[in-house]
């Protein structure tokens, strides 16, 4: 795995872990704040309920005190007190309850005129436990008591907060209660709000994480593209240096062959020709065996000179440096016609321009490779080579009538197609473009190079082959 990709993955994982920990911390803190707020609200509500209950019980005690001060009989006072308490109602579900010393309920629900009212009767299965809590609290002097009971308006079991006081003169336990469902609703809203805040925060964190991942991805992509461009530029520069080194070595070897070996062979040929002429003057017309050996040696030296000149020309034709690309390609076409019998026609179009050394060398090597492929692989009998010049570009077109080849198969083959890759690397290394089309009717090669001195083409944008109007390859 490449280093930039490792850094990007490590950054993404680190951000996800950090944001995950932030999300957990925020959720914990939000729940803790919600719990504290819930406790505060519950305490405030209960305090408010307690104060309200004390007030109601105090009003009832004041009313009973006036009745006890009326001077009526005890039975009449108690009857009047129960009637007064039955009429003292508050809210939709507020009423008083009264127990005697034995725990008997003294108020009648029907007497109070409230529908669906069920008093905490110790004799009933459902009211035994709440009644015991109320009576036990009254026995200790009174106070708050909390239990669950039926709410008349909703007919559901709800938490209820009661307050109990005693009437010592009569032995009664007097009290009332308030249902806490509104408190539960308020607390439920707090919990719901906390969950909504947590969910909203979580989505924000997810959004931040997504944005960070996208930014890291974009930055990694930009970095990779930049690094790829730098690497490609360095590779192209390296390839160009390798090509220049190869051409310099070819030039050196060709010069050594021409200035060294060829000169030795020419001197040897001159000596043998001198010896041959002297032998013929001495012996007459029919040369002796030694003379025939001299003739054979001279013939072989001539053949070696031809071969060395051919090799030297293939390494680095002198015409390419002295006269330019077009004469070198013309000489190549003449040699191919005389040596191999394949008809190679070369021509130029447009006004010939002076080309940089690298451009001329690259196009010449491409032409050499194309001709060699047409000879060895395509079994072509005719080859057309045209050099097109324009104000900004130069293009080499090579077409043959061979059997062609499968471009896709050659591109997939990692072992073959080295010559094609070398041609493409040479042309693309100079900012050009190479295109090859091949079928059973033949192969057509187009190599386009910009002219740096006058070309307005932006750097890195290869010229388009379509800018040249060219004839189609002959079928």
Residue pairs with C-beta under 8 A, 6 or more apart in sequence:
4 220
4 223
4 224
4 227
5 220
5 224
7 220
8 216
8 217
8 219
8 220
11 216
12 212
12 213
12 216
15 209
15 212
15 213
15 216
16 209
16 213
19 205
19 208
19 209
19 212
22 205
23 201
23 202
23 205
26 198
26 201
26 205
27 198
27 201
27 202
30 194
30 197
30 198
30 201
31 194
31 198
33 194
34 190
34 191
34 193
34 194
37 190
38 187
38 190
38 191
41 186
41 187
41 190
42 183
42 187
45 180
45 182
45 183
45 186
46 161
46 180
46 183
49 161
49 178
49 180
49 183
50 144
50 161
50 163
52 178
53 144
53 161
53 162
53 163
53 176
53 177
53 178
54 163
56 90
56 94
56 96
56 163
56 176
57 163
57 164
57 165
57 174
57 175
57 176
59 88
60 85
60 88
60 96
60 174
60 176
61 165
61 167
61 174
63 81
63 84
63 85
63 88
64 81
64 84
64 85
64 167
64 174
67 77
67 80
67 81
67 84
68 77
68 169
70 77
70 80
72 80
74 170
78 170
81 170
82 98
82 106
82 107
82 111
83 111
85 96
85 98
85 107
85 174
86 96
86 107
86 108
86 111
86 112
86 113
87 112
88 95
88 96
89 95
89 112
89 114
91 178
92 152
92 153
93 151
93 152
93 153
93 179
94 176
94 178
95 112
95 114
95 117
95 176
96 107
96 174
96 175
96 176
97 105
97 107
97 119
97 120
97 134
97 174
97 175
97 176
97 177
98 105
98 106
98 107
98 172
98 173
98 174
99 105
99 106
99 131
99 134
99 135
99 138
99 172
99 173
100 106
100 171
100 172
100 173
101 171
101 172
103 122
103 131
103 135
104 122
105 119
105 120
105 121
105 122
106 172
107 119
109 117
109 118
109 119
114 152
115 152
116 150
116 152
116 153
116 155
117 152
118 126
118 127
118 149
118 150
118 152
119 127
120 127
120 130
120 131
120 134
120 149
121 127
121 131
122 128
122 131
122 132
122 135
129 147
130 147
130 148
130 149
133 145
133 147
134 145
134 147
134 162
134 164
134 173
134 175
135 173
137 143
137 144
137 145
137 164
138 164
138 165
138 166
138 173
138 175
141 166
142 163
142 164
142 165
142 166
142 173
142 175
143 163
143 164
144 161
144 162
144 163
145 161
145 162
145 163
145 164
145 175
146 159
146 160
146 161
146 162
147 159
147 160
147 162
148 157
148 158
148 159
148 160
149 157
149 158
149 160
149 177
150 156
150 157
150 158
151 157
151 158
151 160
151 179
151 181
154 181
158 179
158 180
158 181
158 184
159 179
159 180
159 181
159 183
159 184
160 177
160 178
160 179
160 180
161 177
161 178
161 180
162 175
162 176
162 177
163 175
163 176
163 177
164 173
164 174
164 175
165 173
165 174
165 175
166 172
166 173
166 174
167 173
167 174
236 428
236 429
239 425
239 429
240 358
240 429
240 430
243 358
243 361
243 362
243 426
243 429
244 358
247 316
247 361
250 315
250 316
251 315
251 316
251 321
253 315
253 316
254 312
254 313
254 315
254 316
254 318
255 316
257 308
257 311
257 312
257 315
258 312
258 318
261 308
262 305
262 308
262 309
262 312
265 301
265 304
265 305
265 308
266 305
268 301
269 298
269 301
269 302
269 305
272 294
272 297
272 298
272 301
273 298
275 294
276 287
276 291
276 294
276 295
276 298
279 287
279 288
279 290
279 291
279 294
280 287
280 291
283 291
287 294
287 295
310 335
313 331
313 335
314 368
317 328
317 331
317 332
317 364
319 327
319 328
319 331
320 327
320 328
320 360
320 361
320 364
321 357
324 352
324 354
324 355
324 360
325 355
325 359
325 360
325 363
325 364
325 387
326 348
326 352
326 387
328 360
328 364
329 346
329 364
329 367
329 385
329 387
330 346
332 344
332 346
332 367
332 368
332 371
333 344
333 345
333 346
333 385
336 342
336 344
336 371
336 383
337 343
337 344
340 375
342 374
342 375
342 380
342 381
342 382
342 383
343 381
343 382
343 383
344 371
344 382
344 383
344 385
345 382
345 383
345 384
345 385
346 385
346 386
346 387
347 385
347 386
347 387
348 386
348 387
348 388
348 389
349 386
349 387
349 388
349 389
350 388
350 389
350 390
351 389
352 389
353 389
353 394
353 451
355 363
355 394
355 451
356 452
358 430
359 394
359 430
359 449
359 451
362 426
362 427
362 429
362 430
362 432
362 447
362 449
363 387
363 394
363 396
363 447
363 449
365 422
365 423
365 426
366 396
366 398
366 423
366 426
366 427
366 434
366 445
366 447
367 385
367 396
367 398
369 419
369 420
369 422
369 423
370 385
370 398
370 400
370 423
370 445
371 383
371 385
371 398
372 419
373 419
373 443
374 380
374 383
374 398
374 400
374 402
374 443
377 402
377 405
378 400
378 402
378 403
378 404
378 405
378 442
378 443
379 402
379 403
380 400
380 401
380 402
380 442
381 401
382 400
382 401
383 398
383 399
383 400
383 401
384 397
384 398
384 399
384 400
384 473
384 474
385 396
385 397
385 398
386 396
386 397
386 470
387 394
387 395
387 396
387 397
388 394
388 395
388 396
388 397
388 468
388 470
390 467
390 468
391 451
391 454
392 450
392 451
392 454
392 455
392 456
392 457
392 463
393 448
393 449
393 450
393 451
393 455
393 463
393 467
393 468
394 448
394 449
394 451
395 446
395 447
395 448
395 449
395 465
395 468
395 470
396 445
396 446
396 447
397 444
397 445
397 446
397 470
398 444
398 445
399 442
399 443
399 444
399 445
399 473
399 474
400 442
400 443
401 441
401 442
401 474
402 442
402 443
403 440
404 438
404 439
404 440
404 441
404 442
404 443
405 438
405 443
406 438
407 436
407 437
407 438
410 416
410 417
410 420
411 417
420 436
423 434
423 445
423 447
424 434
427 433
427 434
427 447
427 448
427 449
428 434
428 462
430 449
431 449
431 450
431 457
431 459
431 460
431 462
432 447
432 448
432 449
432 450
432 462
432 463
433 447
433 448
433 462
433 463
433 464
433 465
434 445
434 446
434 447
434 448
435 445
435 446
435 465
436 443
436 444
436 445
436 446
437 443
437 444
437 473
438 444
441 473
441 475
442 473
442 474
442 475
443 473
444 473
446 465
446 470
448 462
448 463
448 464
448 465
448 468
449 463
450 457
450 462
450 463
455 463
457 463
